[in-house]
């Protein structure tokens, strides 16, 4: 398959990919991959060529998971997947980016990294969670008011009942 077709599909779907060798260094990558790398890492390496760069240097999410990446590479672990990794990126609007990172064994002794931009799903999930929390706050407030109304009604009824229990005044 023509690489330009793969690049077009990857960009249209907001997806990037990279092949990494046994040392977790990038040997091949899609043109859109730098868009998903940690911005601080891109400033640190000060180059647009990512070949030879270590995976965990470009993606902070993999720091501390080097042993797991090696297990995937050797086939002892099927896949390493990080869902909805959130990053604060002030240059974006909104200033947050959500990514799903997936690492699979590719060919003998290599890894295939696939990165998906799931920002829209992340923002929707965040909005839904916010609305759910606001709903529960409103529900708690209504329950509180219901309890308050019950207390007022009970005091009112008890006061009126006491009026009727008293004997009428004598003439």
Secondary structure by P-SEA (a helix, b strand, c coil): ccaaaaaaaaaaacbbbbccccccccccccccccccccaaaaaaacccccccccccccccccccaaaaaaaaaaccccccccccbbbbbccccccbbbbbbbbccccccbbbbbbbcaaaaaaaaaaaaaaaaaaaaaaaaaaaaaaaaaaaaaaaaaaaaaaaacccccc
